[in-house]
Every structure is written in C-alpha cells, then in structure tokens.
C-alpha cells in the first residue's frame, strides 16, 4: 500500500499528495493570520459589501442630482448637477453589478474549492487594480493588490491539490476570524 493518495482536482486530473494529518502545507495569508481560502472568502465578502454600497449610492444619487439641477439656488450647483446628469449612471451601475458577479465567483469558488471561479475573481481584482493605477488612486491600488493576493495562492493550492475539501482540516488557520 502506497503512502500517497490520489487527490482529484478540477479538470479531472489527479495529483498524488501524501496525507499528512495535522501538518499544514499551504500558504498563510495576511502575515500568518489565516489560510488563503479563509482570506479569499473574507476579502470577497468585504468587496461585495463595498460594491453594493457603491451601487446603492449611485442609484440614490440620480434623484438627488436631478433635484439639484432643477431646484438648486446657486448657479455653480446647477451647472455641476447638469454635468453629472450627463454621466451614464445606468452604465456605472451595470459595471458595478458585473464586478459584483466576479467577486461572487471568487466567494463561491473559495467555498467550493473551484480553481476556475477563484481565477475569475483574481482577474477582476487585477482589472480593478489596473484602473486604480490609471486613476492614480493609491488606496484602490493597495486594496486591489491585497485582495488579489489570496486568490492567486488559493488558485495555486487548489490546482496542486494542497487545498481541498478533504484536507482543509490540515490547512485551516485563523488567528481571529471565525
């Protein structure tokens, strides 16, 4: 009997992995705070909340902008509101909803150990970071980079068989969350 067991990973390919009860082989995220699966779940929930709040703000601002353009006392307020009315708010909401779908893929992928869905979220975070770089938004650059980080390592661990439902008991790590 072999010391190795076949671990099935996405795509039907099998990778041999030695079962090592109680031994963590995967990457630790956030300075050793938690495993990459848990980190991916947490950052996706945070980003989904940020995006939902942003989408609701955009949707609510449409009526406020319209009212300011029509009933504003100051000419500069009316002019600024008129310029904002030219912004395609529906397009901004659609872009936010598409981003939310990408982050939801990452959340579901992390929960179900699906490498492809985790990679979808990784790509969305990379695109987010590129747009932040173009806009020179330092906070968004850091956010996108730090949120992409656990997805890359989770993707690699799922693909090489380190992270799976069967061995998550060995990989589970957390200093404070759940």
Secondary structure, 3 states (H helix, E strand, C coil): CCCEEEEECCCCCEEEEECCCCCCCCCEECCCCEEHHHHHHHHHHHHHHHHHHHHHHHHHHHHHHHHHHHHCCCHHHHHHHHHHHCCCHHHHHHHHHHHHHHHHHHHHHHHHCCHHHHHHHHHHHHHHHHHHHHCCCHHHHHHHHHHHHHHHHHHHHHHHCCCCCCCHHHHCCECCCC
